[in-house]
Amino acid sequence: MTRPGPPVQVVIGVDIGGTSIKGIVSGRDGVPRARFARPTPVREGVDAVVEAIVETASALRDVTGGDAVPVGVGLAMPGVVDREAGVARWAANIGWRDLPIRRLVADRLGLPVEIEHDVRAAAMAEVSAGAARGLREVLFVSIGTGLAGALITGGTVVHGFGGLAGEIGHVPAFPGGELCACGQRGCAEAYASAASVARRYARLSRGTAVPAETVVARAADGDGSARAVLDDAVVALTRMVLGAVLLADPAVVVLAGGMAGAGAALTDPLSERLAGCLLWRTPPPVVVSGLGADAGARGAALFGWHAADPLLSAAPVARSDECP
């Protein structure tokens, strides 16, 4: 009679957004074994959101099966994240402030928990198994409702002094330009986030709002208003990315988020403008995320392994000098 082998260790990764909460279970190979998603009950308050996070992790734990044992949980979330303290300092789209989320979730689940900013977590997932696999110097840019980035250097994600590294959406791309939600004028985010592209196109075309991906497609079809909005977005992205490239010399720039789904219609003009600003050197290639909507949860799972064993690297990275 064949004896069953020892249980397989797995982790739970939960990506918390203002609209939805997405979770996965994965083993050491990082491949999702199960998924679960549900709406984020923002209107019901912070306690309801925490409960939804616990319910998501619990549902995933329940479907792991007898051959798998969850050993840690990783949470990826927006806003200002104090990873060391385990506290969600602030998130405008969720409404929490100074929430000890690591302790709250760990107490409910009985499992060790690690937290990380959602964009940084997604960046580490791309390095581990996505478009930047094996690279140790990476600039990751998320183009969604907002515009944010993550810098990985030496295989480690940069947090900064106050945990605020990566807020490159507030680089002044057009000084004195349009008002940004942060209160400044001319920020790259006010021109190049998916929300801004949709808003600016609706205003310029005097039409109804359409998704940013549709604006990119209409620009390719010769729509003048869409072309003007996309040109401004590409200029803003170029000026934003340029500073990071000159400072950190990444091997690749990875674009993620809904607008990155435009593919070459976005990466080609951005690459061309970037090359025009770097005549004395070869610019890094600009590529689209290889993990798509899974990146946040898969990145969270990486930090789940760190929760299980703090001596582990959150994301083992193989050395490579080549862009995939």
C-alpha positions as CSV (number, residue, x, y, z in Angstrom):
1,M,0.0,0.0,0.0
2,T,1.3,3.4,-0.9
3,R,1.5,5.8,1.9
4,P,0.4,9.4,1.4
5,G,3.2,11.9,1.3
6,P,3.6,14.8,3.7
7,P,1.2,17.7,3.3
8,V,2.3,20.4,0.9
9,Q,2.9,23.8,2.3
10,V,1.0,26.7,0.6
11,V,0.4,30.3,1.3
12,I,-2.6,32.6,0.8
13,G,-2.2,35.9,-1.1
14,V,-4.9,38.6,-0.9
15,D,-5.0,41.7,-3.1
16,I,-7.2,44.4,-1.6
17,G,-8.6,47.0,-3.9
18,G,-11.2,49.7,-3.6
19,T,-13.5,47.7,-5.9
20,S,-12.7,44.1,-5.3
21,I,-10.7,41.7,-3.1
22,K,-8.9,39.0,-5.0
23,G,-7.1,36.0,-3.5
24,I,-5.1,33.0,-4.5
25,V,-3.6,29.9,-2.9
26,S,-0.1,29.0,-4.2
27,G,2.7,26.6,-3.5
28,R,6.4,27.1,-3.8
29,D,6.2,27.3,-7.6
30,G,4.0,30.4,-7.3
31,V,1.3,29.0,-9.5
32,P,-2.3,29.6,-8.2
33,R,-3.9,26.4,-7.0
34,A,-7.2,28.2,-6.2
35,R,-8.8,31.6,-6.6
36,F,-11.5,33.6,-4.9
37,A,-12.8,37.1,-5.5
38,R,-15.5,39.3,-4.0
39,P,-16.5,43.0,-4.0
40,T,-14.9,45.3,-1.5
41,P,-17.7,46.5,0.9
42,V,-16.2,50.0,1.2
43,R,-19.6,51.7,1.8
44,E,-20.2,49.4,4.8
45,G,-17.1,50.7,6.6
46,V,-13.6,49.6,7.7
47,D,-14.8,46.7,9.9
48,A,-16.7,45.2,7.0
49,V,-13.7,45.4,4.7
50,V,-11.5,43.6,7.3
51,E,-14.3,41.0,7.7
52,A,-14.3,40.6,3.9
53,I,-10.5,40.1,3.9
54,V,-10.8,37.4,6.5
55,E,-13.7,35.7,4.7
56,T,-11.6,35.7,1.5
57,A,-8.6,34.1,3.2
58,S,-10.9,31.6,5.0
59,A,-12.6,30.6,1.8
60,L,-9.2,29.9,0.2
61,R,-8.0,28.0,3.2
62,D,-11.1,25.8,3.0
63,V,-10.5,24.8,-0.6
64,T,-6.8,23.9,-0.2
65,G,-7.7,20.2,0.4
66,G,-6.2,17.6,2.7
67,D,-2.8,17.5,0.8
68,A,-2.1,21.2,1.5
69,V,-1.4,23.2,4.7
70,P,-1.5,27.0,4.7
71,V,1.5,28.4,6.5
72,G,1.2,32.1,5.9
73,V,-0.9,35.0,4.5
74,G,0.2,38.0,2.5
75,L,-1.9,41.1,2.1
76,A,-1.3,43.6,-0.7
77,M,-3.1,46.9,-0.3
78,P,-3.2,50.5,-1.7
79,G,-2.3,53.7,0.2
80,V,0.4,54.2,2.7
81,V,1.6,50.9,4.1
82,D,3.8,50.5,7.1
83,R,5.1,47.0,6.5
84,E,7.4,46.9,9.5
85,A,4.6,47.8,12.0
86,G,1.9,45.8,10.1
87,V,-0.3,48.9,9.9
88,A,-2.3,50.3,7.0
89,R,-1.6,54.0,7.6
90,W,-4.0,55.5,5.1
91,A,-6.0,54.6,2.0
92,A,-8.3,57.1,0.5
93,N,-10.3,54.6,-1.6
94,I,-11.0,52.3,1.3
95,G,-11.2,54.7,4.2
96,W,-8.9,53.2,6.8
97,R,-6.3,55.1,8.8
98,D,-3.7,53.6,11.2
99,L,-5.4,50.3,11.0
100,P,-3.3,47.4,12.6
101,I,-4.4,45.1,9.9
102,R,-1.7,42.5,10.3
103,R,-2.7,41.8,13.9
104,L,-6.4,41.9,13.2
105,V,-6.2,39.4,10.3
106,A,-3.6,37.1,12.0
107,D,-5.7,36.9,15.2
108,R,-8.8,35.9,13.2
109,L,-7.0,33.3,11.0
110,G,-4.5,31.9,13.4
111,L,-1.8,32.3,10.7
112,P,1.2,34.6,10.4
113,V,0.5,37.6,8.2
114,E,2.7,40.0,6.2
115,I,1.5,43.2,4.5
116,E,2.9,45.1,1.5
117,H,1.9,48.0,-0.8
118,D,-0.1,46.5,-3.8
119,V,2.2,48.0,-6.5
120,R,5.3,46.8,-4.8
121,A,3.9,43.4,-4.4
122,A,2.9,43.2,-8.0
123,A,6.4,44.4,-9.0
124,M,7.9,41.5,-7.0
125,A,5.6,39.1,-8.7
126,E,6.7,40.2,-12.1
127,V,10.3,39.7,-11.1
128,S,9.5,36.2,-9.7
129,A,7.4,34.9,-12.5
130,G,6.3,37.6,-15.0
131,A,7.7,40.0,-17.6
132,A,10.8,40.8,-15.5
133,R,11.6,37.3,-14.4
134,G,15.1,36.9,-13.2
135,L,16.0,40.6,-13.4
136,R,17.3,42.4,-10.4
137,E,16.9,46.0,-11.6
138,V,13.3,46.9,-12.6
139,L,11.0,49.8,-12.8
140,F,7.4,48.8,-12.5
141,V,4.6,51.3,-13.4
142,S,1.0,50.7,-12.6
143,I,-1.4,52.7,-14.8
144,G,-4.8,52.4,-13.3
145,T,-7.2,54.8,-11.5
146,G,-4.0,56.4,-10.2
147,L,-0.4,56.2,-11.4
148,A,2.2,54.7,-9.2
149,G,5.5,52.8,-9.5
150,A,7.9,50.5,-7.7
151,L,11.6,50.3,-8.1
152,I,13.5,47.0,-7.6
153,T,17.2,47.2,-7.2
154,G,19.5,44.4,-6.4
155,G,16.4,42.2,-6.4
156,T,14.9,44.1,-3.5
157,V,11.9,46.4,-3.6
158,V,12.6,50.0,-2.4
159,H,10.4,51.3,0.4
160,G,12.1,54.6,1.1
161,F,12.5,56.5,4.4
162,G,8.8,56.8,5.2
163,G,7.4,54.0,3.0
164,L,6.4,56.4,0.3
165,A,8.8,55.3,-2.5
166,G,7.2,54.8,-5.8
167,E,4.8,57.8,-5.9
168,I,6.1,58.8,-9.3
169,G,2.7,59.7,-10.5
170,H,3.3,63.1,-8.8
171,V,6.3,64.0,-10.9
172,P,5.5,67.4,-12.4
173,A,5.1,66.4,-16.0
174,F,3.5,69.7,-17.1
175,P,4.4,72.3,-14.4
176,G,1.4,74.6,-13.7
177,G,-0.9,72.3,-15.7
178,E,-4.0,70.5,-14.7
179,L,-5.0,70.1,-11.1
180,C,-4.2,66.7,-9.7
181,A,-6.1,65.0,-6.9
182,C,-3.1,65.5,-4.7
183,G,-3.5,69.2,-4.8
184,Q,-0.5,69.9,-7.1
185,R,-0.7,71.0,-10.7
186,G,0.7,69.2,-13.7
187,C,1.4,65.8,-12.1
188,A,1.9,62.9,-14.5
189,E,-1.1,61.2,-12.9
190,A,-3.4,64.1,-14.0
191,Y,-2.6,63.3,-17.6
192,A,-1.6,59.6,-17.9
193,S,-3.6,57.6,-15.4
194,A,-6.4,55.6,-16.9
195,A,-9.0,57.7,-15.1
196,S,-7.4,60.9,-16.3
197,V,-7.2,59.7,-19.9
198,A,-10.9,58.9,-19.9
199,R,-11.8,62.1,-18.2
200,R,-9.7,64.3,-20.5
201,Y,-11.0,62.6,-23.6
202,A,-14.7,63.0,-22.5
203,R,-14.1,66.7,-22.0
204,L,-12.1,67.3,-25.2
205,S,-14.5,65.3,-27.4
206,R,-17.6,66.6,-25.6
207,G,-18.8,63.1,-25.4
208,T,-19.5,60.4,-22.9
209,A,-16.7,58.8,-20.9
210,V,-15.1,55.7,-22.3
211,P,-12.4,53.5,-20.9
212,A,-8.8,54.6,-21.4
213,E,-8.1,51.5,-23.6
214,T,-10.9,52.7,-25.9
215,V,-9.3,56.1,-26.1
216,V,-6.0,54.5,-27.2
217,A,-7.8,52.4,-29.8
218,R,-9.6,55.5,-31.2
219,A,-6.3,57.4,-31.4
220,A,-5.0,54.6,-33.6
221,D,-8.1,54.9,-35.8
222,G,-7.5,58.6,-36.4
223,D,-9.7,60.3,-33.7
224,G,-8.1,63.7,-33.2
225,S,-9.3,64.2,-29.7
226,A,-8.1,60.8,-28.7
227,R,-4.8,61.4,-30.4
228,A,-4.3,64.6,-28.4
229,V,-5.1,63.0,-25.1
230,L,-2.8,60.0,-25.8
231,D,0.0,62.3,-26.9
232,D,-0.2,64.2,-23.6
233,A,-0.3,60.9,-21.7
234,V,2.8,59.6,-23.4
235,V,4.7,62.8,-22.8
236,A,3.7,62.7,-19.1
237,L,4.8,59.0,-18.9
238,T,8.1,59.7,-20.7
239,R,9.0,62.6,-18.3
240,M,8.0,60.5,-15.3
241,V,9.9,57.4,-16.4
242,L,12.9,59.3,-17.6
243,G,14.0,60.5,-14.2
244,A,13.7,57.0,-12.7
245,V,15.7,55.6,-15.6
246,L,18.5,58.1,-15.3
247,L,18.6,57.6,-11.5
248,A,18.3,53.9,-11.2
249,D,19.3,52.4,-14.6
250,P,16.6,49.6,-14.7
251,A,17.0,46.7,-17.0
252,V,13.4,46.9,-18.0
253,V,10.3,49.1,-17.6
254,V,7.2,47.0,-16.9
255,L,3.7,48.6,-17.5
256,A,0.7,47.2,-15.7
257,G,-2.9,48.1,-15.0
258,G,-5.9,48.4,-17.2
259,M,-4.3,50.9,-19.7
260,A,-1.3,48.6,-20.2
261,G,-3.8,46.3,-22.0
262,A,-3.4,48.7,-25.0
263,G,-0.1,46.9,-25.6
264,A,2.1,48.2,-28.5
265,A,-0.3,51.2,-29.0
266,L,1.1,52.5,-25.7
267,T,4.6,50.9,-25.4
268,D,5.7,51.8,-28.9
269,P,5.2,55.6,-28.6
270,L,6.6,55.6,-25.1
271,S,9.7,53.7,-26.2
272,E,10.2,56.1,-29.1
273,R,9.9,59.2,-26.9
274,L,12.2,57.7,-24.2
275,A,14.8,56.9,-26.9
276,G,14.6,60.5,-28.1
277,C,15.5,61.7,-24.6
278,L,18.4,59.3,-24.2
279,L,20.4,59.8,-27.3
280,W,23.7,59.0,-25.5
281,R,22.7,55.6,-24.2
282,T,20.4,52.7,-24.9
283,P,17.0,53.1,-23.1
284,P,15.6,50.1,-21.3
285,P,12.9,48.1,-23.1
286,V,9.3,48.9,-22.2
287,V,7.1,45.8,-21.8
288,V,3.6,44.9,-20.6
289,S,3.0,42.9,-17.4
290,G,3.2,39.2,-17.9
291,L,0.8,38.4,-15.0
292,G,-2.0,40.9,-15.6
293,A,-4.7,41.0,-13.0
294,D,-3.0,38.2,-11.1
295,A,0.1,40.2,-10.2
296,G,-1.2,41.8,-7.0
297,A,-2.4,38.5,-5.4
298,R,0.7,36.6,-6.6
299,G,2.9,39.3,-5.1
300,A,0.9,39.1,-1.9
301,A,1.5,35.3,-1.8
302,L,5.3,36.0,-2.0
303,F,5.0,38.0,1.2
304,G,3.0,35.2,2.7
305,W,6.1,33.0,2.5
306,H,8.0,35.8,4.3
307,A,5.3,35.7,7.0
308,A,5.8,32.0,7.4
309,D,9.5,32.4,7.7
310,P,10.9,35.9,8.1
311,L,14.4,34.7,7.2
312,L,13.2,33.9,3.7
313,S,13.5,36.4,0.9
314,A,10.0,37.6,-0.1
315,A,10.8,36.7,-3.7
316,P,13.8,34.6,-4.7
317,V,15.3,36.1,-7.8
318,A,17.6,34.3,-10.2
319,R,20.4,36.3,-11.6
320,S,20.1,37.3,-15.2
321,D,21.4,40.1,-17.4
322,E,18.9,39.6,-20.2
323,C,15.4,41.0,-20.6
324,P,12.8,38.3,-21.3
